[in-house]
Amino acid sequence: MKFLSGLLLTAAAVEAHYTFPRLVVNGKPEDKDWSVTRMTKNANTKQGIENPTNADIRCYASGTAANVATVPAGSTIHYVSTQQINHPGPTQYYLAKVPAGSSVTKWDGSGAVWFKIFTTMPTMDKNKQLTWPGQNLYTTVNATIPTATPSGDYLLRVEHIALHMAAQPNKAQFYLSCSQITVTGGGNGNPSPLVSFPGSYKSSDPGIQVNLNAIAPDAYRPPGPAVWNGDAGGSAA
């Protein structure tokens, strides 16, 4: 009986975890899982990352993908999840422009090259608990590629930070993926601030180590830089 109970607990834990294997652009998903999205190391285990200073916080990738998605500037994007995204916490999207002379199918995204284009903020539900947009869905929330994003090759990074155990150090869980994309029809924006992964997050950041039972929705601050709003010269929170 104890053995069976252990199996059930393990199964429940796996069910509570997820990966994001398929990018959707303007309602059209990539042809198959891990086609333009780089397969993550947790593709089978579904385990999240708990240490945000680990190198895996960048893309958690086990390798590069074979294909590249064409994404017109202004497109609506989201990801399909392998399980219900049932933990409270923000969803964030980042872009990193591939340097001249590098290939999007080979570049690892290192350096201060990432800028944030979207984040979500919580509200209080009827049970007096913090809840985020997209919670309990099988897709991540929609985001828009800013129309001012310069054309070119990019890595697109999505993350969901599960905060249900985040009152303890290194107990927030990061679920993420990176996709290889080419932005077309872009503008003349100057994306900023630019940050690196690892480097942008610390375990002690108030948006990572946080007691959800002791904070109001408008007091929560997601980790990382301000969201770039598409202006030619800067960023906005």
Disulfide bonds with the S-S distance in Angstrom:
Cys59-Cys178 2.08
